[in-house]
Amino acid sequence: MSFLHAERAEIGGRNFAATYIAHRGRNRWLGCMRRLGLRYLQIHFSAPQVKIYDCRIVKTEYPVEALPAKAKDRWHRQIYECGVRTLRNCMHEHYEDCPWREQALYACDSRNQMLFGYETFSGGNLQYAQANLRLISKGLRSDGLLQLCFPSRMYITIPAFSLYYILAVIENYEFAKDRQFTEEMLQTVEKITACFSGRIDDAGLLPRFTEPPYWNFYEWRDGLDGEPIMRDHEIPKRYDACLNLMYVIVIERLERLYRQLNRKLPQEYIVQVEKMKRSIRNYFYDSQRHAFVVSHDGKRADKMYAQLTQALALLAGVCEGIEKEITESLFDESLIPVTLSCKPWVYEALLQEGQGYLQWIVRDIENVYGKMVLNGDTTFYETEKGADDFGLAGSLCHAWSAVACYIFNKYGEEIE
């Protein structure tokens, strides 16, 4: 028995071990309700003599059919298949952030999984996504935000993830055109938007959520991770560019959805967003650096610049007259780079500026995701650090990273 990776059984307070007490003689046991997500199975015996006849993990997947890759290149098809397997491994009774560490349903993760799945799976995929959206809607809190994950009752939550949920509802309608279902979900959407709208201050901006229950997380980068996660005190008022830019994107896309449904979004939201766009430009844009800062305390900017912020600024339509500079900033290696979960924002921002960036996106997929395939991995990581991240707790199978499936199947015919 090898003890080379024994430390993986318990990581940072998480214990993944299980105990089976056998009787004398030959034992047969199948534990169908025990869920394990793993890459290898390590067994320790406390007995003088043991004979193993068979030992295995039963593979269980949600029954959805994968579409063939539209990518012409064999290498791209390999990357695509790795993404398909990643998505499959994170689909059971609901979407999971990963199949081992938490097996939890988060609004941000699931929005990526749904969007990628629309271009990757056929059959019951739309219904599966809708079932997840309905489950998430049941987690509406009394403050107008969603629970951190579902189903659960947790003290903390991530405000930005409630905005991701609205995007997921909008995108589901774009693919499914299911008016009845969408209008059912809009009951939750409207309570979320009312929560955010009610927090916009006299500056025309959304301050970050300062109270203890709120974790102001956007992605796993310094200055954007909102840490500490748990706190018992209120933090100082500050404006985060990501939160304001996401809100603008969501409200403008929601307004388009309402028009398609022959409904009207409250006029006050539209007025607020127009003012917010001007305030974002005034507060966050650094004309000397030609980039948007990460945050502002109302008096001065923090002088931190992130790739995510620039991508969101392009998508929020606050770059009039400076589109070229902000687009070029996405290639500036001195910026805080996006993590795998936020790659879709960068790709979407570039594609909004024209198909000329498609080949760059493909090269980026080859360099970032293709590297994992070359390492022999069959699924995509949570972050580029893989298992070494988060104190050796990094997930090696995280479906929020399967953007290659979406790009290759949506634009496969146009990729050279």
C-alpha positions in Angstrom: 0.0 0.0 0.0 1.5 3.3 -1.0 1.3 6.3 1.4 2.7 8.7 -1.2 -0.5 10.8 -1.2 -1.8 10.0 2.2 -2.1 13.8 3.0 -4.9 14.0 0.4 -7.3 12.1 2.7 -7.6 15.1 5.0 -7.1 18.7 3.8 -7.7 21.8 5.8 -10.3 20.3 8.1 -12.0 18.4 5.3 -11.8 14.6 5.8 -12.6 12.4 2.8 -12.1 9.1 4.5 -14.8 6.5 5.1 -14.7 3.4 7.3 -16.1 0.0 6.4 -16.2 -2.7 9.2 -16.1 -6.1 7.6 -17.2 -9.4 9.0 -15.1 -12.6 8.9 -15.0 -14.3 5.6 -15.9 -13.0 2.2 -17.7 -9.6 2.1 -19.8 -8.1 -0.6 -20.9 -4.4 -0.2 -22.2 -1.7 -2.5 -22.9 1.8 -1.1 -25.1 3.5 -3.7 -25.8 6.6 -1.5 -22.1 7.3 -0.8 -20.8 9.9 -3.3 -17.1 10.1 -4.1 -15.3 12.3 -6.5 -11.7 11.2 -6.9 -8.9 10.3 -9.2 -7.7 7.3 -7.2 -8.9 5.2 -4.4 -6.6 4.6 -1.4 -7.5 1.8 1.0 -5.9 1.1 4.4 -6.5 -2.3 6.1 -6.5 -2.9 9.8 -6.2 -6.7 9.6 -3.4 -9.3 9.6 -4.5 -10.7 6.2 -6.8 -9.4 3.4 -7.6 -10.7 0.0 -9.2 -8.4 -2.5 -11.4 -9.9 -5.3 -12.8 -6.6 -6.6 -12.8 -3.0 -5.6 -14.2 -0.2 -7.7 -16.1 3.1 -7.8 -19.4 3.0 -9.8 -19.5 5.8 -12.3 -22.8 7.7 -12.3 -23.6 10.5 -14.7 -26.7 12.5 -15.5 -28.1 11.0 -18.8 -27.5 13.8 -21.3 -26.0 13.4 -24.7 -23.0 15.3 -25.8 -22.9 16.9 -29.2 -20.0 16.1 -31.5 -17.3 18.7 -31.6 -17.6 21.2 -34.4 -13.9 22.0 -34.1 -12.0 20.9 -37.2 -8.6 20.5 -35.6 -7.9 17.2 -33.8 -6.1 19.1 -31.0 -9.1 21.3 -30.5 -11.4 18.2 -30.4 -9.2 16.7 -27.6 -9.6 19.9 -25.6 -13.3 19.8 -26.3 -13.7 16.2 -25.0 -11.8 17.2 -21.9 -14.4 20.0 -21.3 -17.3 17.6 -22.0 -16.0 15.2 -19.3 -15.5 18.1 -16.9 -19.1 19.2 -17.4 -20.5 15.7 -17.1 -18.6 15.0 -13.9 -20.3 18.1 -12.3 -23.8 17.1 -13.2 -25.7 14.8 -10.8 -29.0 15.7 -9.0 -27.9 19.4 -9.6 -24.9 21.2 -10.9 -21.8 20.9 -8.7 -18.8 23.2 -8.4 -16.7 20.1 -8.2 -17.6 16.4 -7.7 -15.4 15.9 -4.6 -14.7 18.8 -2.2 -18.1 20.4 -1.8 -20.4 19.0 -4.4 -22.3 22.3 -4.0 -24.5 24.3 -6.3 -23.4 27.9 -6.7 -25.1 30.5 -8.9 -21.9 31.7 -10.5 -20.6 28.2 -11.3 -23.9 27.0 -12.5 -24.4 30.0 -14.8 -21.1 29.0 -16.6 -22.2 25.3 -16.7 -25.6 26.1 -18.2 -24.1 28.4 -20.8 -21.4 26.0 -21.8 -23.9 23.1 -21.7 -26.3 24.8 -24.2 -23.6 24.5 -26.9 -22.4 21.1 -25.7 -25.4 18.8 -24.8 -28.7 17.9 -26.5 -31.6 16.1 -25.1 -32.7 17.0 -21.6 -30.1 19.7 -21.0 -32.4 22.6 -21.1 -34.8 21.0 -18.7 -31.9 20.1 -16.4 -30.8 23.7 -16.4 -34.3 24.9 -15.7 -34.6 22.5 -12.7 -31.5 24.0 -11.3 -32.7 27.5 -11.8 -35.9 26.7 -10.0 -33.9 25.1 -7.2 -31.8 28.2 -6.8 -34.8 30.4 -6.8 -36.0 28.6 -3.6 -32.9 29.9 -1.9 -34.1 33.6 -1.9 -33.2 35.2 1.5 -35.2 37.8 3.4 -32.6 40.5 2.3 -33.5 39.9 -1.4 -30.3 38.0 -2.2 -29.8 34.3 -2.8 -28.2 31.8 -0.5 -24.5 31.1 -1.0 -25.3 27.6 -2.4 -28.4 25.4 -2.7 -30.2 23.9 -1.0 -28.8 25.3 2.2 -29.3 27.9 4.9 -26.1 29.8 5.4 -25.2 33.0 7.2 -22.9 34.4 4.5 -23.7 35.0 0.8 -21.9 36.5 -2.2 -24.0 39.4 -3.6 -22.4 39.2 -7.1 -23.6 35.6 -7.4 -27.2 36.8 -7.3 -26.4 38.8 -10.4 -25.1 35.7 -12.1 -28.4 34.0 -11.4 -30.2 36.8 -13.3 -27.8 36.3 -16.3 -28.5 32.5 -16.2 -32.3 33.1 -16.3 -31.9 35.5 -19.3 -29.6 33.1 -21.2 -32.0 30.2 -20.5 -34.7 32.1 -22.3 -32.4 32.9 -25.2 -31.9 29.2 -25.8 -35.2 27.6 -24.6 -37.7 30.4 -25.5 -39.8 29.1 -22.6 -41.9 32.1 -21.7 -43.9 30.4 -18.9 -40.8 29.2 -17.1 -39.0 32.5 -17.5 -41.9 34.5 -16.1 -41.9 32.1 -13.1 -38.2 32.8 -12.5 -38.8 36.6 -12.9 -40.6 36.6 -9.6 -37.2 35.9 -7.9 -35.3 38.1 -10.3 -37.4 41.1 -9.5 -36.8 40.7 -5.8 -33.0 40.5 -6.4 -33.0 43.6 -8.6 -35.1 45.5 -6.0 -32.4 44.6 -3.4 -29.6 46.0 -5.5 -31.5 49.1 -6.7 -32.4 50.0 -3.2 -28.7 50.2 -2.2 -27.6 52.6 -4.9 -26.5 55.8 -3.2 -26.3 59.5 -4.0 -23.1 59.0 -6.0 -25.2 56.8 -8.4 -23.1 53.8 -7.4 -23.6 50.5 -5.6 -21.3 50.4 -2.5 -20.0 47.0 -1.6 -22.0 45.2 1.0 -20.4 46.2 4.3 -22.4 44.1 6.7 -20.9 40.9 8.2 -23.1 38.4 6.3 -21.8 39.5 2.9 -18.7 38.2 1.1 -17.7 40.7 -1.7 -16.2 38.0 -3.9 -15.6 38.3 -7.7 -12.8 35.9 -8.4 -9.8 34.2 -6.7 -7.4 37.1 -7.1 -6.0 39.5 -4.5 -8.2 42.6 -4.4 -11.1 40.7 -6.0 -11.6 37.8 -3.6 -13.3 39.9 -0.9 -11.5 38.1 1.9 -11.9 37.5 4.8 -14.9 35.3 4.0 -16.2 35.3 7.6 -16.2 38.4 9.8 -18.1 39.8 12.7 -17.7 43.5 12.0 -18.8 45.9 9.3 -16.2 47.0 6.8 -15.7 50.6 5.5 -17.8 51.9 2.7 -16.1 51.4 -0.7 -17.1 51.0 -4.3 -16.1 47.9 -6.3 -16.0 48.3 -10.1 -16.9 44.7 -10.7 -20.2 44.9 -8.7 -21.3 48.1 -10.5 -20.3 46.9 -13.9 -22.1 43.6 -13.5 -25.2 45.4 -12.3 -25.2 47.6 -15.5 -24.7 44.5 -17.7 -27.5 42.6 -15.9 -30.1 45.4 -16.0 -29.5 46.2 -19.7 -29.8 42.6 -20.7 -32.8 42.2 -18.4 -34.4 45.2 -20.1 -34.0 43.5 -23.5 -35.6 40.3 -22.1 -38.6 42.3 -20.8 -39.1 43.8 -24.2 -39.1 40.3 -25.8 -41.7 39.3 -23.2 -43.8 42.4 -23.9 -43.2 43.6 -20.4 -41.7 46.8 -19.0 -38.7 47.0 -16.6 -39.3 49.7 -14.0 -38.2 53.0 -15.4 -36.3 53.9 -12.3 -33.9 51.0 -13.0 -33.1 52.4 -16.5 -32.6 55.9 -15.1 -30.3 54.6 -12.3 -28.2 52.6 -14.8 -27.7 55.6 -17.1 -26.4 57.6 -14.1 -24.4 54.7 -12.9 -22.6 54.4 -16.2 -21.5 58.1 -16.0 -20.4 57.6 -12.3 -18.4 54.5 -13.2 -16.5 56.4 -15.8 -15.9 59.3 -13.4 -14.9 57.2 -10.4 -13.1 54.2 -11.9 -11.4 55.3 -15.2 -7.8 56.3 -14.9 -7.0 58.4 -18.0 -3.3 58.2 -17.4 -3.2 54.5 -17.1 -6.0 54.0 -19.7 -7.7 51.4 -17.6 -10.4 51.1 -15.0 -9.3 50.6 -11.4 -10.6 47.8 -9.2 -12.1 49.9 -6.4 -12.6 53.5 -5.1 -13.4 54.7 -1.6 -15.2 57.8 -2.8 -12.1 60.1 -2.5 -9.4 58.2 -4.2 -8.9 55.1 -6.4 -6.9 52.1 -5.3 -4.6 52.0 -8.3 -5.1 48.3 -8.9 -6.0 47.2 -12.4 -7.5 43.9 -13.3 -8.2 42.2 -16.6 -11.7 41.3 -15.4 -12.6 45.0 -14.7 -11.6 46.0 -18.3 -13.7 43.2 -19.8 -16.7 44.1 -17.8 -16.3 47.8 -18.7 -16.4 46.9 -22.4 -19.5 44.8 -21.9 -21.2 47.4 -19.8 -20.9 50.1 -22.5 -18.9 52.6 -20.4 -16.0 52.9 -22.8 -17.3 55.4 -25.3 -14.3 56.9 -27.1 -11.8 54.7 -25.4 -12.9 51.3 -26.7 -9.6 50.7 -28.4 -7.5 51.5 -25.3 -9.6 49.3 -23.1 -9.6 46.4 -25.6 -5.8 46.7 -25.9 -5.5 46.7 -22.1 -6.9 43.1 -22.1 -3.5 42.0 -23.4 -1.5 44.0 -20.8 0.4 41.4 -18.8 0.8 43.9 -15.9 -2.9 43.7 -15.1 -4.2 41.2 -12.6 -5.1 38.3 -14.9 -8.5 36.7 -14.8 -8.9 33.2 -13.3 -10.4 30.3 -15.2 -14.0 31.1 -13.9 -13.9 34.6 -15.5 -12.3 33.7 -18.8 -15.7 33.9 -20.5 -16.0 37.6 -19.6 -12.7 38.3 -21.5 -13.7 36.2 -24.4 -17.1 37.8 -24.7 -15.7 41.3 -24.5 -13.2 40.6 -27.3 -15.8 39.0 -29.5 -18.0 42.0 -29.0 -15.3 44.1 -30.6 -15.1 41.8 -33.6 -14.4 38.3 -34.9 -10.8 39.3 -35.5 -10.1 38.3 -31.9 -11.4 34.8 -32.3 -8.0 33.4 -33.3 -6.4 35.0 -30.2 -9.1 33.3 -28.0 -8.3 30.0 -29.6 -4.6 30.4 -29.0 -5.4 31.3 -25.4 -7.5 28.2 -25.0 -4.7 26.1 -26.4 -2.2 27.6 -24.0 -4.3 27.6 -20.8 -6.6 24.6 -21.2 -4.6 22.6 -23.7 -1.7 22.6 -21.2 -3.9 20.5 -18.8 -4.6 18.0 -21.6 -0.9 17.8 -22.4 -0.3 17.0 -18.7 -2.5 14.0 -19.1 -5.4 15.4 -17.2 -8.9 14.4 -18.4 -10.8 17.3 -16.8 -10.2 21.0 -16.3 -9.0 22.6 -13.0 -10.6 25.1 -10.7 -7.7 27.4 -11.1 -4.5 27.2 -13.1 -2.6 26.0 -10.0 -4.6 22.8 -10.0 -4.5 20.7 -6.9 -1.8 22.9 -5.3 -4.1 25.8 -4.8 -6.1 26.6 -1.6 -3.7 24.7 0.6 -3.6 21.5 -1.5 -7.5 21.7 -1.8 -7.6 22.9 -5.4 -10.2 21.0 -7.5 -8.9 19.2 -10.6 -12.4 19.0 -12.0 -14.3 22.3 -12.0 -17.0 22.8 -14.6 -16.8 26.6 -14.5 -13.6 26.1 -16.5 -15.1 24.4 -19.5 -15.4 27.5 -21.7 -13.5 25.7 -24.5 -16.7 23.6 -25.2 -18.7 26.8 -25.7 -16.2 28.5 -28.0 -15.4 25.5 -30.1 -19.0 24.6 -30.7 -20.4 28.1 -31.2 -17.6 29.3 -33.5 -16.1 26.0 -34.8 -16.9 26.8 -38.4 -15.0 30.1 -38.2 -11.9 28.8 -36.5 -8.9 28.4 -38.8 
